[in-house]
């Protein structure tokens, strides 16, 4: 909504990105648990989905950085200073 009004939407985008990435990985992890060892097989799409949902966490540190961005936006304080 704030983007539609031309306002900065860093907080809303950070919350949405954090929630979506963690929810997607949780669902993929549950699917992997249901399929068991065969879920790791390249014959099933679960392996690729699990890998794709885990990938953003590794180089970007999304799960660690997003709460810092959210906190900074809400409190107006930087976690790094």
C-alpha positions as CSV (number, residue, x, y, z in Angstrom):
1,X,0.0,0.0,0.0
2,X,2.8,2.4,0.8
3,X,4.5,1.8,-2.6
4,X,1.2,2.7,-4.3
5,X,1.3,6.0,-2.5
6,X,4.9,6.7,-3.5
7,X,6.2,6.3,0.1
8,X,9.2,4.3,1.2
9,X,8.2,0.7,1.9
10,X,11.4,-0.8,3.3
11,X,9.7,-2.1,6.4
12,X,6.8,-3.8,4.6
13,X,9.1,-5.3,2.0
14,X,11.5,-6.6,4.6
15,X,8.6,-8.2,6.6
16,X,7.1,-9.8,3.5
17,X,10.5,-11.1,2.3
18,X,11.4,-12.6,5.7
19,X,8.0,-14.2,6.1
20,X,7.8,-15.6,2.5
21,X,11.3,-17.0,2.5
22,X,10.9,-18.7,5.9
23,X,7.4,-20.1,5.1
24,X,8.6,-21.5,1.7
25,X,11.6,-23.2,3.4
26,X,9.4,-24.6,6.2
27,X,7.0,-26.1,3.7
28,X,9.8,-27.5,1.6
29,X,11.3,-29.0,4.7
30,X,8.0,-30.6,5.7
31,X,7.7,-32.0,2.1
32,X,11.3,-33.4,2.4
33,X,10.4,-35.0,5.8
34,X,7.3,-36.6,4.2
35,X,9.3,-38.0,1.3
36,X,12.1,-39.2,3.5
37,X,15.4,-40.2,1.9
38,X,13.8,-40.4,-1.6
39,X,13.2,-36.6,-1.4
40,X,16.9,-36.1,-1.9
41,X,16.7,-38.0,-5.2
42,X,17.1,-35.9,-8.4
43,X,14.1,-37.8,-9.7
44,X,11.7,-35.8,-7.6
45,X,11.1,-32.0,-7.7
46,X,11.2,-31.8,-3.9
47,X,15.0,-31.8,-3.9
48,X,15.1,-28.8,-6.2
49,X,12.4,-26.9,-4.3
50,X,14.2,-27.6,-1.0
51,X,17.5,-26.4,-2.5
52,X,15.9,-23.3,-4.1
53,X,14.2,-22.2,-0.8
54,X,17.4,-22.7,1.2
55,X,19.7,-20.8,-1.3
56,X,18.7,-17.2,-0.4
57,X,19.7,-17.8,3.2
58,X,23.3,-18.7,2.4
59,X,24.9,-15.8,0.5
60,X,22.5,-13.0,1.6
61,X,22.0,-14.0,5.2
62,X,18.3,-13.1,4.8
63,X,17.2,-14.7,8.1
64,X,19.8,-12.7,10.0
65,X,19.7,-9.4,8.1
66,X,16.0,-9.0,7.6
67,X,15.1,-8.7,11.4
68,X,17.9,-6.1,11.7
69,X,16.3,-4.1,8.8
70,X,12.9,-4.4,10.3
71,X,14.1,-3.4,13.8
72,X,15.9,-0.4,12.3
73,X,12.8,0.7,10.4
74,X,10.6,0.4,13.5
75,X,12.9,1.8,16.1
76,X,15.0,4.1,14.0
77,X,18.2,2.6,15.4
78,X,21.0,0.8,13.7
79,X,22.1,-2.5,15.0
80,X,25.6,-1.9,13.7
81,X,26.5,1.4,15.4
